[in-house]
Amino acid sequence: MQNGFVESFNGSFRDECLNETLFSTLAEARAQIIAWKEDYNTQRPHSSLGNMTPLEYAMKMVLEKQAA
């Protein structure tokens, strides 16, 4: 294991996207991966971010930086 965060992401990506979908074209694979990535980064809470989505966490960091 090189990086726990990367390993965790790779496992989620493999289990939830690559292993679940049979791609028939490269364009279909790209579209499905983009959709999965958008869901992962905007809709799904992550325990490592205090059960916030990455989008919510980024917005919180911007607000905290502006307040400082």
Predicted model as a PDB file, atoms N, CA, C, CB and O in Angstrom, pLDDT in the B-factor column:
MODEL        1                                                                  
ATOM      1  N   MET A   1       0.859  -1.179   0.000  1.00 58.00           N  
ATOM      2  CA  MET A   1       0.000   0.000   0.000  1.00 58.00           C  
ATOM      3  C   MET A   1       0.903   1.240   0.000  1.00 58.00           C  
ATOM      4  CB  MET A   1      -0.976  -0.001   1.241  1.00 58.00           C  
ATOM      5  O   MET A   1       1.739   1.420   0.886  1.00 58.00           O  
ATOM      6  N   GLN A   2       0.716   2.069  -0.994  1.00 74.00           N  
ATOM      7  CA  GLN A   2       1.504   3.282  -1.107  1.00 74.00           C  
ATOM      8  C   GLN A   2       0.802   4.467  -0.445  1.00 74.00           C  
ATOM      9  CB  GLN A   2       1.785   3.587  -2.569  1.00 74.00           C  
ATOM     10  O   GLN A   2       1.422   5.227   0.299  1.00 74.00           O  
ATOM     11  N   ASN A   3      -0.490   4.621  -0.719  1.00 81.00           N  
ATOM     12  CA  ASN A   3      -1.237   5.758  -0.200  1.00 81.00           C  
ATOM     13  C   ASN A   3      -2.650   5.276   0.113  1.00 81.00           C  
ATOM     14  CB  ASN A   3      -1.249   6.956  -1.220  1.00 81.00           C  
ATOM     15  O   ASN A   3      -3.379   4.849  -0.783  1.00 81.00           O  
ATOM     16  N   GLY A   4      -3.026   5.346   1.359  1.00 80.00           N  
ATOM     17  CA  GLY A   4      -4.326   4.832   1.786  1.00 80.00           C  
ATOM     18  C   GLY A   4      -5.500   5.475   1.076  1.00 80.00           C  
ATOM     19  O   GLY A   4      -6.473   4.794   0.754  1.00 80.00           O  
ATOM     20  N   PHE A   5      -5.428   6.783   0.823  1.00 78.00           N  
ATOM     21  CA  PHE A   5      -6.529   7.477   0.151  1.00 78.00           C  
ATOM     22  C   PHE A   5      -6.667   7.012  -1.293  1.00 78.00           C  
ATOM     23  CB  PHE A   5      -6.316   8.995   0.196  1.00 78.00           C  
ATOM     24  O   PHE A   5      -7.778   6.802  -1.779  1.00 78.00           O  
ATOM     25  N   VAL A   6      -5.540   6.852  -1.975  1.00 85.00           N  
ATOM     26  CA  VAL A   6      -5.563   6.395  -3.362  1.00 85.00           C  
ATOM     27  C   VAL A   6      -6.057   4.953  -3.430  1.00 85.00           C  
ATOM     28  CB  VAL A   6      -4.163   6.517  -4.001  1.00 85.00           C  
ATOM     29  O   VAL A   6      -6.865   4.611  -4.293  1.00 85.00           O  
ATOM     30  N   GLU A   7      -5.578   4.119  -2.531  1.00 87.00           N  
ATOM     31  CA  GLU A   7      -6.003   2.727  -2.514  1.00 87.00           C  
ATOM     32  C   GLU A   7      -7.504   2.616  -2.252  1.00 87.00           C  
ATOM     33  CB  GLU A   7      -5.221   1.945  -1.456  1.00 87.00           C  
ATOM     34  O   GLU A   7      -8.183   1.792  -2.865  1.00 87.00           O  
ATOM     35  N   SER A   8      -8.017   3.436  -1.353  1.00 83.00           N  
ATOM     36  CA  SER A   8      -9.447   3.437  -1.055  1.00 83.00           C  
ATOM     37  C   SER A   8     -10.252   3.871  -2.274  1.00 83.00           C  
ATOM     38  CB  SER A   8      -9.748   4.359   0.134  1.00 83.00           C  
ATOM     39  O   SER A   8     -11.256   3.247  -2.617  1.00 83.00           O  
ATOM     40  N   PHE A   9      -9.809   4.939  -2.924  1.00 85.00           N  
ATOM     41  CA  PHE A   9     -10.497   5.406  -4.131  1.00 85.00           C  
ATOM     42  C   PHE A   9     -10.464   4.346  -5.216  1.00 85.00           C  
ATOM     43  CB  PHE A   9      -9.865   6.704  -4.647  1.00 85.00           C  
ATOM     44  O   PHE A   9     -11.489   4.064  -5.837  1.00 85.00           O  
ATOM     45  N   ASN A  10      -9.293   3.750  -5.453  1.00 89.00           N  
ATOM     46  CA  ASN A  10      -9.178   2.728  -6.495  1.00 89.00           C  
ATOM     47  C   ASN A  10     -10.110   1.554  -6.220  1.00 89.00           C  
ATOM     48  CB  ASN A  10      -7.732   2.236  -6.602  1.00 89.00           C  
ATOM     49  O   ASN A  10     -10.723   1.017  -7.142  1.00 89.00           O  
ATOM     50  N   GLY A  11     -10.218   1.154  -4.958  1.00 89.00           N  
ATOM     51  CA  GLY A  11     -11.120   0.057  -4.602  1.00 89.00           C  
ATOM     52  C   GLY A  11     -12.571   0.420  -4.854  1.00 89.00           C  
ATOM     53  O   GLY A  11     -13.329  -0.388  -5.390  1.00 89.00           O  
ATOM     54  N   SER A  12     -12.966   1.630  -4.474  1.00 88.00           N  
ATOM     55  CA  SER A  12     -14.342   2.074  -4.717  1.00 88.00           C  
ATOM     56  C   SER A  12     -14.633   2.155  -6.207  1.00 88.00           C  
ATOM     57  CB  SER A  12     -14.591   3.436  -4.060  1.00 88.00           C  
ATOM     58  O   SER A  12     -15.684   1.708  -6.668  1.00 88.00           O  
ATOM     59  N   PHE A  13     -13.705   2.722  -6.952  1.00 92.00           N  
ATOM     60  CA  PHE A  13     -13.888   2.861  -8.398  1.00 92.00           C  
ATOM     61  C   PHE A  13     -14.017   1.498  -9.059  1.00 92.00           C  
ATOM     62  CB  PHE A  13     -12.720   3.638  -9.017  1.00 92.00           C  
ATOM     63  O   PHE A  13     -14.887   1.293  -9.905  1.00 92.00           O  
ATOM     64  N   ARG A  14     -13.159   0.573  -8.675  1.00 93.00           N  
ATOM     65  CA  ARG A  14     -13.201  -0.774  -9.240  1.00 93.00           C  
ATOM     66  C   ARG A  14     -14.507  -1.478  -8.881  1.00 93.00           C  
ATOM     67  CB  ARG A  14     -12.006  -1.597  -8.746  1.00 93.00           C  
ATOM     68  O   ARG A  14     -15.171  -2.037  -9.754  1.00 93.00           O  
ATOM     69  N   ASP A  15     -14.879  -1.453  -7.601  1.00 91.00           N  
ATOM     70  CA  ASP A  15     -16.064  -2.175  -7.137  1.00 91.00           C  
ATOM     71  C   ASP A  15     -17.366  -1.566  -7.649  1.00 91.00           C  
ATOM     72  CB  ASP A  15     -16.084  -2.208  -5.629  1.00 91.00           C  
ATOM     73  O   ASP A  15     -18.281  -2.294  -8.035  1.00 91.00           O  
ATOM     74  N   GLU A  16     -17.455  -0.248  -7.656  1.00 89.00           N  
ATOM     75  CA  GLU A  16     -18.727   0.405  -7.939  1.00 89.00           C  
ATOM     76  C   GLU A  16     -18.911   0.806  -9.396  1.00 89.00           C  
ATOM     77  CB  GLU A  16     -18.863   1.608  -7.083  1.00 89.00           C  
ATOM     78  O   GLU A  16     -20.036   1.055  -9.829  1.00 89.00           O  
ATOM     79  N   CYS A  17     -17.841   0.872 -10.145  1.00 91.00           N  
ATOM     80  CA  CYS A  17     -17.973   1.306 -11.537  1.00 91.00           C  
ATOM     81  C   CYS A  17     -17.479   0.237 -12.501  1.00 91.00           C  
ATOM     82  CB  CYS A  17     -17.204   2.606 -11.763  1.00 91.00           C  
ATOM     83  O   CYS A  17     -18.246  -0.262 -13.324  1.00 91.00           O  
ATOM     84  N   LEU A  18     -16.215  -0.113 -12.405  1.00 92.00           N  
ATOM     85  CA  LEU A  18     -15.632  -1.011 -13.398  1.00 92.00           C  
ATOM     86  C   LEU A  18     -16.190  -2.424 -13.330  1.00 92.00           C  
ATOM     87  CB  LEU A  18     -14.144  -1.057 -13.227  1.00 92.00           C  
ATOM     88  O   LEU A  18     -16.455  -3.027 -14.370  1.00 92.00           O  
ATOM     89  N   ASN A  19     -16.375  -2.962 -12.141  1.00 92.00           N  
ATOM     90  CA  ASN A  19     -16.879  -4.324 -12.011  1.00 92.00           C  
ATOM     91  C   ASN A  19     -18.384  -4.431 -12.251  1.00 92.00           C  
ATOM     92  CB  ASN A  19     -16.550  -4.855 -10.645  1.00 92.00           C  
ATOM     93  O   ASN A  19     -18.889  -5.526 -12.498  1.00 92.00           O  
ATOM     94  N   GLU A  20     -19.096  -3.330 -12.182  1.00 89.00           N  
ATOM     95  CA  GLU A  20     -20.551  -3.330 -12.311  1.00 89.00           C  
ATOM     96  C   GLU A  20     -21.030  -3.065 -13.737  1.00 89.00           C  
ATOM     97  CB  GLU A  20     -21.138  -2.300 -11.388  1.00 89.00           C  
ATOM     98  O   GLU A  20     -22.198  -3.299 -14.047  1.00 89.00           O  
ATOM     99  N   THR A  21     -20.153  -2.586 -14.597  1.00 87.00           N  
ATOM    100  CA  THR A  21     -20.575  -2.122 -15.906  1.00 87.00           C  
ATOM    101  C   THR A  21     -19.815  -2.850 -17.000  1.00 87.00           C  
ATOM    102  CB  THR A  21     -20.375  -0.615 -16.032  1.00 87.00           C  
ATOM    103  O   THR A  21     -18.594  -2.995 -16.936  1.00 87.00           O  
ATOM    104  N   LEU A  22     -20.546  -3.303 -17.997  1.00 91.00           N  
ATOM    105  CA  LEU A  22     -19.944  -3.899 -19.177  1.00 91.00           C  
ATOM    106  C   LEU A  22     -19.972  -2.846 -20.276  1.00 91.00           C  
ATOM    107  CB  LEU A  22     -20.693  -5.212 -19.613  1.00 91.00           C  
ATOM    108  O   LEU A  22     -21.036  -2.501 -20.790  1.00 91.00           O  
ATOM    109  N   PHE A  23     -18.823  -2.349 -20.624  1.00 92.00           N  
ATOM    110  CA  PHE A  23     -18.724  -1.293 -21.624  1.00 92.00           C  
ATOM    111  C   PHE A  23     -18.618  -1.919 -23.011  1.00 92.00           C  
ATOM    112  CB  PHE A  23     -17.506  -0.374 -21.340  1.00 92.00           C  
ATOM    113  O   PHE A  23     -17.843  -2.851 -23.222  1.00 92.00           O  
ATOM    114  N   SER A  24     -19.405  -1.399 -23.960  1.00 94.00           N  
ATOM    115  CA  SER A  24     -19.326  -1.930 -25.322  1.00 94.00           C  
ATOM    116  C   SER A  24     -18.513  -1.029 -26.245  1.00 94.00           C  
ATOM    117  CB  SER A  24     -20.723  -2.116 -25.890  1.00 94.00           C  
ATOM    118  O   SER A  24     -18.045  -1.474 -27.293  1.00 94.00           O  
ATOM    119  N   THR A  25     -18.344   0.232 -25.865  1.00 96.00           N  
ATOM    120  CA  THR A  25     -17.522   1.148 -26.661  1.00 96.00           C  
ATOM    121  C   THR A  25     -16.704   2.021 -25.723  1.00 96.00           C  
ATOM    122  CB  THR A  25     -18.403   2.025 -27.603  1.00 96.00           C  
ATOM    123  O   THR A  25     -17.005   2.141 -24.536  1.00 96.00           O  
ATOM    124  N   LEU A  26     -15.678   2.619 -26.274  1.00 96.00           N  
ATOM    125  CA  LEU A  26     -14.853   3.524 -25.491  1.00 96.00           C  
ATOM    126  C   LEU A  26     -15.653   4.759 -25.084  1.00 96.00           C  
ATOM    127  CB  LEU A  26     -13.603   3.931 -26.282  1.00 96.00           C  
ATOM    128  O   LEU A  26     -15.495   5.265 -23.973  1.00 96.00           O  
ATOM    129  N   ALA A  27     -16.503   5.239 -25.971  1.00 97.00           N  
ATOM    130  CA  ALA A  27     -17.331   6.406 -25.653  1.00 97.00           C  
ATOM    131  C   ALA A  27     -18.280   6.105 -24.493  1.00 97.00           C  
ATOM    132  CB  ALA A  27     -18.132   6.848 -26.891  1.00 97.00           C  
ATOM    133  O   ALA A  27     -18.489   6.952 -23.625  1.00 97.00           O  
ATOM    134  N   GLU A  28     -18.848   4.912 -24.479  1.00 95.00           N  
ATOM    135  CA  GLU A  28     -19.735   4.519 -23.382  1.00 95.00           C  
ATOM    136  C   GLU A  28     -18.952   4.433 -22.072  1.00 95.00           C  
ATOM    137  CB  GLU A  28     -20.418   3.166 -23.690  1.00 95.00           C  
ATOM    138  O   GLU A  28     -19.442   4.867 -21.029  1.00 95.00           O  
ATOM    139  N   ALA A  29     -17.758   3.885 -22.118  1.00 94.00           N  
ATOM    140  CA  ALA A  29     -16.922   3.787 -20.916  1.00 94.00           C  
ATOM    141  C   ALA A  29     -16.621   5.182 -20.378  1.00 94.00           C  
ATOM    142  CB  ALA A  29     -15.602   3.030 -21.222  1.00 94.00           C  
ATOM    143  O   ALA A  29     -16.724   5.427 -19.177  1.00 94.00           O  
ATOM    144  N   ARG A  30     -16.253   6.083 -21.267  1.00 96.00           N  
ATOM    145  CA  ARG A  30     -15.952   7.450 -20.834  1.00 96.00           C  
ATOM    146  C   ARG A  30     -17.163   8.115 -20.196  1.00 96.00           C  
ATOM    147  CB  ARG A  30     -15.465   8.284 -22.014  1.00 96.00           C  
ATOM    148  O   ARG A  30     -17.041   8.774 -19.164  1.00 96.00           O  
ATOM    149  N   ALA A  31     -18.329   7.943 -20.808  1.00 96.00           N  
ATOM    150  CA  ALA A  31     -19.552   8.555 -20.278  1.00 96.00           C  
ATOM    151  C   ALA A  31     -19.905   7.992 -18.905  1.00 96.00           C  
ATOM    152  CB  ALA A  31     -20.720   8.337 -21.247  1.00 96.00           C  
ATOM    153  O   ALA A  31     -20.253   8.748 -17.998  1.00 96.00           O  
ATOM    154  N   GLN A  32     -19.818   6.682 -18.744  1.00 94.00           N  
ATOM    155  CA  GLN A  32     -20.133   6.046 -17.461  1.00 94.00           C  
ATOM    156  C   GLN A  32     -19.148   6.466 -16.376  1.00 94.00           C  
ATOM    157  CB  GLN A  32     -20.127   4.522 -17.606  1.00 94.00           C  
ATOM    158  O   GLN A  32     -19.543   6.702 -15.234  1.00 94.00           O  
ATOM    159  N   ILE A  33     -17.877   6.560 -16.727  1.00 94.00           N  
ATOM    160  CA  ILE A  33     -16.853   6.957 -15.754  1.00 94.00           C  
ATOM    161  C   ILE A  33     -17.051   8.408 -15.339  1.00 94.00           C  
ATOM    162  CB  ILE A  33     -15.439   6.757 -16.337  1.00 94.00           C  
ATOM    163  O   ILE A  33     -16.908   8.736 -14.161  1.00 94.00           O  
ATOM    164  N   ILE A  34     -17.376   9.277 -16.284  1.00 95.00           N  
ATOM    165  CA  ILE A  34     -17.648  10.678 -15.951  1.00 95.00           C  
ATOM    166  C   ILE A  34     -18.847  10.783 -15.016  1.00 95.00           C  
ATOM    167  CB  ILE A  34     -17.897  11.501 -17.230  1.00 95.00           C  
ATOM    168  O   ILE A  34     -18.817  11.544 -14.049  1.00 95.00           O  
ATOM    169  N   ALA A  35     -19.905  10.020 -15.301  1.00 94.00           N  
ATOM    170  CA  ALA A  35     -21.098  10.042 -14.445  1.00 94.00           C  
ATOM    171  C   ALA A  35     -20.764   9.541 -13.041  1.00 94.00           C  
ATOM    172  CB  ALA A  35     -22.222   9.183 -15.063  1.00 94.00           C  
ATOM    173  O   ALA A  35     -21.214  10.124 -12.054  1.00 94.00           O  
ATOM    174  N   TRP A  36     -19.983   8.470 -12.944  1.00 93.00           N  
ATOM    175  CA  TRP A  36     -19.605   7.936 -11.639  1.00 93.00           C  
ATOM    176  C   TRP A  36     -18.770   8.959 -10.874  1.00 93.00           C  
ATOM    177  CB  TRP A  36     -18.825   6.614 -11.796  1.00 93.00           C  
ATOM    178  O   TRP A  36     -18.984   9.174  -9.680  1.00 93.00           O  
ATOM    179  N   LYS A  37     -17.825   9.586 -11.557  1.00 91.00           N  
ATOM    180  CA  LYS A  37     -16.959  10.578 -10.926  1.00 91.00           C  
ATOM    181  C   LYS A  37     -17.759  11.769 -10.397  1.00 91.00           C  
ATOM    182  CB  LYS A  37     -15.901  11.059 -11.918  1.00 91.00           C  
ATOM    183  O   LYS A  37     -17.501  12.256  -9.296  1.00 91.00           O  
ATOM    184  N   GLU A  38     -18.727  12.234 -11.182  1.00 91.00           N  
ATOM    185  CA  GLU A  38     -19.574  13.341 -10.740  1.00 91.00           C  
ATOM    186  C   GLU A  38     -20.358  12.953  -9.484  1.00 91.00           C  
ATOM    187  CB  GLU A  38     -20.541  13.763 -11.866  1.00 91.00           C  
ATOM    188  O   GLU A  38     -20.449  13.740  -8.541  1.00 91.00           O  
ATOM    189  N   ASP A  39     -20.918  11.757  -9.468  1.00 91.00           N  
ATOM    190  CA  ASP A  39     -21.649  11.281  -8.290  1.00 91.00           C  
ATOM    191  C   ASP A  39     -20.712  11.178  -7.088  1.00 91.00           C  
ATOM    192  CB  ASP A  39     -22.308   9.911  -8.573  1.00 91.00           C  
ATOM    193  O   ASP A  39     -21.061  11.606  -5.988  1.00 91.00           O  
ATOM    194  N   TYR A  40     -19.540  10.621  -7.294  1.00 88.00           N  
ATOM    195  CA  TYR A  40     -18.570  10.428  -6.212  1.00 88.00           C  
ATOM    196  C   TYR A  40     -18.142  11.754  -5.604  1.00 88.00           C  
ATOM    197  CB  TYR A  40     -17.345   9.675  -6.725  1.00 88.00           C  
ATOM    198  O   TYR A  40     -17.960  11.848  -4.390  1.00 88.00           O  
ATOM    199  N   ASN A  41     -17.981  12.772  -6.426  1.00 85.00           N  
ATOM    200  CA  ASN A  41     -17.465  14.054  -5.956  1.00 85.00           C  
ATOM    201  C   ASN A  41     -18.530  15.058  -5.531  1.00 85.00           C  
ATOM    202  CB  ASN A  41     -16.638  14.659  -7.017  1.00 85.00           C  
ATOM    203  O   ASN A  41     -18.207  16.031  -4.849  1.00 85.00           O  
ATOM    204  N   THR A  42     -19.785  14.855  -5.913  1.00 87.00           N  
ATOM    205  CA  THR A  42     -20.792  15.870  -5.596  1.00 87.00           C  
ATOM    206  C   THR A  42     -21.948  15.353  -4.750  1.00 87.00           C  
ATOM    207  CB  THR A  42     -21.334  16.443  -6.861  1.00 87.00           C  
ATOM    208  O   THR A  42     -22.577  16.138  -4.041  1.00 87.00           O  
ATOM    209  N   GLN A  43     -22.243  14.071  -4.801  1.00 89.00           N  
ATOM    210  CA  GLN A  43     -23.426  13.543  -4.120  1.00 89.00           C  
ATOM    211  C   GLN A  43     -23.116  12.650  -2.926  1.00 89.00           C  
ATOM    212  CB  GLN A  43     -24.252  12.781  -5.089  1.00 89.00           C  
ATOM    213  O   GLN A  43     -23.936  12.536  -2.015  1.00 89.00           O  
ATOM    214  N   ARG A  44     -21.974  12.031  -2.916  1.00 89.00           N  
ATOM    215  CA  ARG A  44     -21.684  11.001  -1.922  1.00 89.00           C  
ATOM    216  C   ARG A  44     -20.866  11.544  -0.754  1.00 89.00           C  
ATOM    217  CB  ARG A  44     -20.947   9.847  -2.571  1.00 89.00           C  
ATOM    218  O   ARG A  44     -19.778  12.079  -0.965  1.00 89.00           O  
ATOM    219  N   PRO A  45     -21.368  11.417   0.471  1.00 91.00           N  
ATOM    220  CA  PRO A  45     -20.567  11.840   1.626  1.00 91.00           C  
ATOM    221  C   PRO A  45     -19.393  10.887   1.856  1.00 91.00           C  
ATOM    222  CB  PRO A  45     -21.445  11.913   2.894  1.00 91.00           C  
ATOM    223  O   PRO A  45     -19.495   9.687   1.598  1.00 91.00           O  
ATOM    224  N   HIS A  46     -18.294  11.427   2.337  1.00 87.00           N  
ATOM    225  CA  HIS A  46     -17.092  10.643   2.611  1.00 87.00           C  
ATOM    226  C   HIS A  46     -16.781  10.753   4.099  1.00 87.00           C  
ATOM    227  CB  HIS A  46     -15.879  11.130   1.743  1.00 87.00           C  
ATOM    228  O   HIS A  46     -16.751  11.850   4.656  1.00 87.00           O  
ATOM    229  N   SER A  47     -16.552   9.620   4.731  1.00 87.00           N  
ATOM    230  CA  SER A  47     -16.275   9.625   6.174  1.00 87.00           C  
ATOM    231  C   SER A  47     -14.994  10.385   6.491  1.00 87.00           C  
ATOM    232  CB  SER A  47     -16.171   8.190   6.702  1.00 87.00           C  
ATOM    233  O   SER A  47     -14.889  10.999   7.552  1.00 87.00           O  
ATOM    234  N   SER A  48     -14.023  10.353   5.590  1.00 85.00           N  
ATOM    235  CA  SER A  48     -12.764  11.058   5.846  1.00 85.00           C  
ATOM    236  C   SER A  48     -12.937  12.578   5.807  1.00 85.00           C  
ATOM    237  CB  SER A  48     -11.713  10.634   4.827  1.00 85.00           C  
ATOM    238  O   SER A  48     -12.047  13.311   6.238  1.00 85.00           O  
ATOM    239  N   LEU A  49     -14.069  13.054   5.296  1.00 90.00           N  
ATOM    240  CA  LEU A  49     -14.354  14.494   5.232  1.00 90.00           C  
ATOM    241  C   LEU A  49     -15.447  14.890   6.223  1.00 90.00           C  
ATOM    242  CB  LEU A  49     -14.770  14.892   3.809  1.00 90.00           C  
ATOM    243  O   LEU A  49     -16.124  15.902   6.037  1.00 90.00           O  
ATOM    244  N   GLY A  50     -15.614  14.102   7.259  1.00 92.00           N  
ATOM    245  CA  GLY A  50     -16.641  14.402   8.254  1.00 92.00           C  
ATOM    246  C   GLY A  50     -18.042  14.185   7.713  1.00 92.00           C  
ATOM    247  O   GLY A  50     -18.967  14.921   8.055  1.00 92.00           O  
ATOM    248  N   ASN A  51     -18.198  13.173   6.867  1.00 93.00           N  
ATOM    249  CA  ASN A  51     -19.474  12.819   6.237  1.00 93.00           C  
ATOM    250  C   ASN A  51     -20.060  13.958   5.402  1.00 93.00           C  
ATOM    251  CB  ASN A  51     -20.474  12.407   7.297  1.00 93.00           C  
ATOM    252  O   ASN A  51     -21.275  14.140   5.332  1.00 93.00           O  
ATOM    253  N   MET A  52     -19.163  14.716   4.774  1.00 93.00           N  
ATOM    254  CA  MET A  52     -19.573  15.729   3.807  1.00 93.00           C  
ATOM    255  C   MET A  52     -19.155  15.241   2.424  1.00 93.00           C  
ATOM    256  CB  MET A  52     -18.939  17.135   4.136  1.00 93.00           C  
ATOM    257  O   MET A  52     -18.265  14.401   2.291  1.00 93.00           O  
ATOM    258  N   THR A  53     -19.807  15.776   1.403  1.00 91.00           N  
ATOM    259  CA  THR A  53     -19.366  15.480   0.044  1.00 91.00           C  
ATOM    260  C   THR A  53     -18.096  16.289  -0.216  1.00 91.00           C  
ATOM    261  CB  THR A  53     -20.486  15.813  -1.013  1.00 91.00           C  
ATOM    262  O   THR A  53     -17.879  17.308   0.439  1.00 91.00           O  
ATOM    263  N   PRO A  54     -17.259  15.863  -1.151  1.00 89.00           N  
ATOM    264  CA  PRO A  54     -16.074  16.661  -1.471  1.00 89.00           C  
ATOM    265  C   PRO A  54     -16.433  18.085  -1.887  1.00 89.00           C  
ATOM    266  CB  PRO A  54     -15.278  15.990  -2.578  1.00 89.00           C  
ATOM    267  O   PRO A  54     -15.698  19.021  -1.571  1.00 89.00           O  
ATOM    268  N   LEU A  55     -17.538  18.261  -2.582  1.00 88.00           N  
ATOM    269  CA  LEU A  55     -17.973  19.600  -2.979  1.00 88.00           C  
ATOM    270  C   LEU A  55     -18.304  20.449  -1.747  1.00 88.00           C  
ATOM    271  CB  LEU A  55     -19.200  19.512  -3.914  1.00 88.00           C  
ATOM    272  O   LEU A  55     -17.884  21.603  -1.659  1.00 88.00           O  
ATOM    273  N   GLU A  56     -19.048  19.887  -0.804  1.00 92.00           N  
ATOM    274  CA  GLU A  56     -19.376  20.611   0.430  1.00 92.00           C  
ATOM    275  C   GLU A  56     -18.115  20.955   1.218  1.00 92.00           C  
ATOM    276  CB  GLU A  56     -20.330  19.779   1.303  1.00 92.00           C  
ATOM    277  O   GLU A  56     -17.980  22.058   1.748  1.00 92.00           O  
ATOM    278  N   TYR A  57     -17.204  20.001   1.285  1.00 94.00           N  
ATOM    279  CA  TYR A  57     -15.960  20.213   2.023  1.00 94.00           C  
ATOM    280  C   TYR A  57     -15.133  21.336   1.393  1.00 94.00           C  
ATOM    281  CB  TYR A  57     -15.140  18.913   2.070  1.00 94.00           C  
ATOM    282  O   TYR A  57     -14.596  22.190   2.099  1.00 94.00           O  
ATOM    283  N   ALA A  58     -15.035  21.330   0.069  1.00 93.00           N  
ATOM    284  CA  ALA A  58     -14.276  22.380  -0.629  1.00 93.00           C  
ATOM    285  C   ALA A  58     -14.904  23.740  -0.381  1.00 93.00           C  
ATOM    286  CB  ALA A  58     -14.211  22.095  -2.144  1.00 93.00           C  
ATOM    287  O   ALA A  58     -14.193  24.719  -0.153  1.00 93.00           O  
ATOM    288  N   MET A  59     -16.231  23.813  -0.423  1.00 92.00           N  
ATOM    289  CA  MET A  59     -16.912  25.082  -0.179  1.00 92.00           C  
ATOM    290  C   MET A  59     -16.665  25.551   1.251  1.00 92.00           C  
ATOM    291  CB  MET A  59     -18.423  24.946  -0.445  1.00 92.00           C  
ATOM    292  O   MET A  59     -16.460  26.742   1.487  1.00 92.00           O  
ATOM    293  N   LYS A  60     -16.684  24.624   2.202  1.00 94.00           N  
ATOM    294  CA  LYS A  60     -16.424  24.960   3.598  1.00 94.00           C  
ATOM    295  C   LYS A  60     -15.011  25.517   3.755  1.00 94.00           C  
ATOM    296  CB  LYS A  60     -16.618  23.724   4.499  1.00 94.00           C  
ATOM    297  O   LYS A  60     -14.802  26.495   4.473  1.00 94.00           O  
ATOM    298  N   MET A  61     -14.046  24.898   3.086  1.00 95.00           N  
ATOM    299  CA  MET A  61     -12.650  25.361   3.179  1.00 95.00           C  
ATOM    300  C   MET A  61     -12.507  26.760   2.583  1.00 95.00           C  
ATOM    301  CB  MET A  61     -11.696  24.374   2.455  1.00 95.00           C  
ATOM    302  O   MET A  61     -11.778  27.588   3.130  1.00 95.00           O  
ATOM    303  N   VAL A  62     -13.184  27.037   1.482  1.00 96.00           N  
ATOM    304  CA  VAL A  62     -13.138  28.365   0.873  1.00 96.00           C  
ATOM    305  C   VAL A  62     -13.714  29.409   1.828  1.00 96.00           C  
ATOM    306  CB  VAL A  62     -13.912  28.375  -0.463  1.00 96.00           C  
ATOM    307  O   VAL A  62     -13.137  30.482   2.007  1.00 96.00           O  
ATOM    308  N   LEU A  63     -14.854  29.088   2.438  1.00 95.00           N  
ATOM    309  CA  LEU A  63     -15.469  30.015   3.381  1.00 95.00           C  
ATOM    310  C   LEU A  63     -14.599  30.259   4.598  1.00 95.00           C  
ATOM    311  CB  LEU A  63     -16.813  29.494   3.816  1.00 95.00           C  
ATOM    312  O   LEU A  63     -14.491  31.392   5.067  1.00 95.00           O  
ATOM    313  N   GLU A  64     -13.977  29.207   5.115  1.00 93.00           N  
ATOM    314  CA  GLU A  64     -13.090  29.355   6.269  1.00 93.00           C  
ATOM    315  C   GLU A  64     -11.857  30.178   5.913  1.00 93.00           C  
ATOM    316  CB  GLU A  64     -12.669  27.981   6.798  1.00 93.00           C  
ATOM    317  O   GLU A  64     -11.376  30.966   6.727  1.00 93.00           O  
ATOM    318  N   LYS A  65     -11.352  29.998   4.709  1.00 92.00           N  
ATOM    319  CA  LYS A  65     -10.188  30.770   4.272  1.00 92.00           C  
ATOM    320  C   LYS A  65     -10.541  32.251   4.116  1.00 92.00           C  
ATOM    321  CB  LYS A  65      -9.644  30.212   2.946  1.00 92.00           C  
ATOM    322  O   LYS A  65      -9.746  33.127   4.457  1.00 92.00           O  
ATOM    323  N   GLN A  66     -11.743  32.519   3.598  1.00 93.00           N  
ATOM    324  CA  GLN A  66     -12.180  33.904   3.446  1.00 93.00           C  
ATOM    325  C   GLN A  66     -12.401  34.556   4.799  1.00 93.00           C  
ATOM    326  CB  GLN A  66     -13.460  33.973   2.615  1.00 93.00           C  
ATOM    327  O   GLN A  66     -12.148  35.750   4.957  1.00 93.00           O  
ATOM    328  N   ALA A  67     -12.868  33.792   5.776  1.00 90.00           N  
ATOM    329  CA  ALA A  67     -13.153  34.333   7.107  1.00 90.00           C  
ATOM    330  C   ALA A  67     -11.855  34.623   7.881  1.00 90.00           C  
ATOM    331  CB  ALA A  67     -14.036  33.350   7.902  1.00 90.00           C  
ATOM    332  O   ALA A  67     -11.838  35.445   8.797  1.00 90.00           O  
ATOM    333  N   ALA A  68     -10.787  33.942   7.500  1.00 78.00           N  
ATOM    334  CA  ALA A  68      -9.518  34.113   8.236  1.00 78.00           C  
ATOM    335  C   ALA A  68      -8.779  35.366   7.870  1.00 78.00           C  
ATOM    336  CB  ALA A  68      -8.624  32.945   7.999  1.00 78.00           C  
ATOM    337  O   ALA A  68      -7.705  35.629   8.411  1.00 78.00           O  
TER     338      ALA A  68                                                      
ENDMDL                                                                          
END                                                                             
